[in-house]
Every structure is written in C-alpha cells, then in structure tokens.
C-alpha cells in the first residue's frame, strides 16, 4: 500500500483508489487510464451535475455525492454543477415522454435546499459550485450549429427512449436532441478530467467525453454509479413515492429502510452505507433478512442523523412493530371541527396526500384509531365523521408507521 499526499498532489492510497473505482460503480471509461492518473498523485478536476428539477435529494442522488466525497478526501478538485440552464430543456434520460421545462423561478426555488441537503455528505469548503447557465446562455446560434455538427441523428437515435418513442409514433423534440450536447459542453467549459454520473446518464457523459477531445484535446474519463432502486424495486422517484430523502425525519428514514424489498438489501449496503465490504459480508450471513435490514436502517440513519438518533429510531421502530405499541414522539394535529370527516382529517393532518388516497387507505383497512391503550378500532367507512368529544387526545394511525394524536383546538 503506497500513500502519498502533499499540498500540490493528491493522496495515492492504492486500496482507497481501488475501492473508489469498484464499489458502487457500474463502469469506468477508461478504467486503466483513470487509475493510472490517480496513482500518479496528479490532481484531477471532476464534477457531478444535477438539474434542480425538484426540491428533494434522495439516497439515489447520494450515491454519486458520496463518490464525490471520496475524491474530495483524496485531495482532488471537486465541482458540484447546478444545471440551471439544462433544467429549462429537460433531460430526456429514461423518459418516454417529453419533460416539462422549468421556469427560472421554479429552478431557483428548487435549488434553495440542494446545498443544505448535499452538505450532509460534502465538505463545501472544498467544493466549487458552478452553474451551467454561466456558459450555455452565452452560446451564439453559430456556436450551437458548430456544436451540433459533431453528432448525427443516427447517434442520437441510439438512445433507447428515443427508439421507443419513434416506434410508438410519440414526439421527440429537437431540444431533447440538444440536451446531450448541452451537458457535454459542460465538460468543455469546465475543462474537466472526470465526470461522475448515474448509469442513466452514460450517453450524455460520453457526449461530453467526445466534445472534450474535440475542443480541448483532452481525454475525459467517465465513472458511472449503479442506480439505487426505490423501496419497492422500481426506479427511486417521487412519482412512485418509493424514495428515501436525505432530509427525511430519522424515525421515518428508519421505517422506510425497513420496508425495502429483501432482494434490495445487498445493493443498499453497497450503495447507501459506508460499511467496509468485509463487514457487509458478515452481515449478509445473518439468517434473518429482518436483522440485516435492522443493521442497514440503523447505519443509514446514523450516517445522516448521528448515532443517538439512530438508536432512538431503532427503539421506536421495535416498540411499534415488535411490541405493537405507540411511539413516544407523535405529531399533534389540532382539529378545528367537532365532527371531522375522516377523509378530511387524514388529508389535513398529513396522513394522506389526497382524498382519493385517504379513501383507498380506509377501504383497504389501513386506518385505525386507538380506543384505549393497545386497543385499536379500524375505520372502514370513508364517510364516517370523527367525534372530537369522544376522541380528543386519541391517536389515529395509517398502516403501522404513521401516527397523529388528534386534539381539539
């Protein structure tokens, strides 16, 4: 193991470098080239780009952010690129329909919390934040023509989502064809040596590799991370409500991890924790998947909320799920009506996102109210009204994880 680091050179710990290039990595282009650069101690400039199309960063985004953190700790120059210009176009990656472009105000609003969330992972005193509107908004039409001349329609049509849309006679806008060129030009403008990306961004990252070679005569390496699937096995997304947010409450975060499909346990250990690989092998030998998930959940909560909160989350979860008791910490909802329609109560208290969902939860037998300690009565009629004289101070629950104490104003 060779380790060297100075003010002008990056650390050359062979074990760390090999861990970075392998753990949670889908592919490295070109792996031998990048490994040799890192082992030489030469400082490289790398970036990860994120379009502020939403206000929430989840554990799927965190995979690439932790990879940035790894390079940061070795002493390399790290850039977090905010795609405030490309967000206006809309990344077509993985989509079977055109993404709705965002306005300036929407982009600005979405970005407000990005840095706060990412700071749970990155040391921002050692991170440069850049915005691609700084250069993309200045491109003239002649520059765009020159940029687009480096690619063909046939190359763009190699993308699977474009092929699907073409086959199904669905529209493909010219701006979507331009998106990979815009993202590719980011590499040119920042003159980077490496791009970190999710594997759904491979096409766009390779466009940047090609343009960096043409414009700056430099080989840009690409490291794509494996995708972390959502709790139900589909792509992690707000659309599916299967995501675990970086800023989720520690109790909720623990419960969400415990709800993941058993076949995802291994991926979550690799992609969402910092546990050494040897220890992960030991945990995988636990005979009960629930014990594996309990270790996983505690580790993830500790990563984002600290050891004390992780231990509290573990106790609360066991209290509710193993002992079938009510958690100690329950949010209070102040009811403004004496007879409160149960669907309105679920929506107003935040236990449901809509009346249609509330109706589905009730009809599915997932809503209950505590009559006395440990004695729950299911609410089966979505037309029912809750009498606040009778149930003042009682707890209503949805499923086994979401509770509200209801009190009269």
Secondary structure, DSSP 8 states (H G I E B T S, - for coil): ------SSS----HHHHHHHHHTTEEEEETHHHHHHHHHHT---EEEEEE--SSS--BHHHHHHHHHHHHHHHHT-EEEEEE-TTHHHH---TT-SS------HHHHHHHHTTHHHHHTTTS-GGGEEEEETHHHHTT--HHHHHHHHTTS-HHHHTTSHHHHHHHHTT----HHHHHHHHHHHHHHHHHT-SEEEEEGGGHHHHHHHHHHHHHHH----EEEEE---B-TTSSB--TTTT---BTTS-HHHHHHHHHTS-GGGHHHHHHHH----HHHHHHHHT-S-HHHHHHHHHHHHHHHHH-HHHHHHHHHHHHHHHTS----S---EEEE--SEEEHHHHHHHTTS-SSHHHHHHHHHTT-EEEEEETTEEEE---TT-EEEHHHHTT-EEEETTTEEEEEEE-
